[in-house]
């Protein structure tokens, strides 16, 4: 019963962080100081994630191409390799990989940063000065994730498709231009829209969950470690749950 | 004397632990009130109630002014801002003052805590004493009526502690800032405070002038003074 209460209370607090962050999004875009901070967060989000995401995307595409290509070859259908890789990436793997990288690289950093600020009384100091932490700290970080996640997912999709094409060409004998034609012919606007929507929702979930865990931190360095760990675990679970829900809603 | 902050029978519990158990006292305008007592008796919790960081479970807290500054134990400066940017933060975020006006106020606040030379330094580049003075500059930059000091000299050497105490007295005398000072440094508190409030087991035992405090026949005060003497020796 206690565990259930704790989970419900945690969900409630996460909802509260979400509502407060959304409420301050316009203020982040309108105020010049806040816009400057948003740019800093956009840069940090992109820079922190890009190296890992580049490697992850490329290898995801290569693995997909190899696994799918070997099966297609059994039926002499290698011409569909591009379509299979592109569709899998754009619908699922690109937003998923992007979400996982963002949770590990950016979400954990947000939880650790806000957690450290909490145990060092910096969050309380902001409240005493009349500066809502939701406006000053949470909203720019969450908005940066919301804006950056679809861009990074698109980047992941392009890079993964190229990686798959290289494997198809060098190991399965599929012509690269034929692979790209197949890839571009099957992926539709809806697939792109759903993929980017997923990435956007993942970005929002990671930002809100990480901020909530950071702001809930207590008990010094150990607490910061636990908050960071929880932020990654809950973000991963959120990515899986929201990923399934969006797929279920958009593809019936 | 008029009362600027008043605690009326304030109770606060954290889980099973009662931290404040019917605390009643008043802070008079213009005074320096030192809050002393053994660790874990609710001194910092008392300060947090004054600025609304904590809400009492029962009882009432009346604050006449909203213009209250708070110096946290660690200084609580934001690591990615310079000292000057930290001091300017409350003005930039909560007022419509022009950049020139903010710069003027920040300069004046830094000058009053003798920290003008460190304006462009980051918190990681300055000493513990400077961190506290920068925190104090940020607390007073908004023309406050009251400053709450949470262990302003903890972790500092005696010379720097002395300077911080001089600063508290100077701000009180020159700008009429009412001060509530949570401290373990009883000898210095006896020198600079107008009154001493002893908290023990979540209760306000006495609130007396330094002279009355050292002569008090209250058993808790005697025990506290004896314990402090033992600590000093």
Interface residues (C-beta under 8 A of the other chain):
Chain A: X33 X117 X120 X121 X122 X124 X125 X127 X128 X129 X130 X131 X136
Chain B: X48 X51 X52 X53 X68 X69 X70 X72 X73 X74 X76 X77 X78 X89 X90 X92 X93 X94 X135 X138 X142
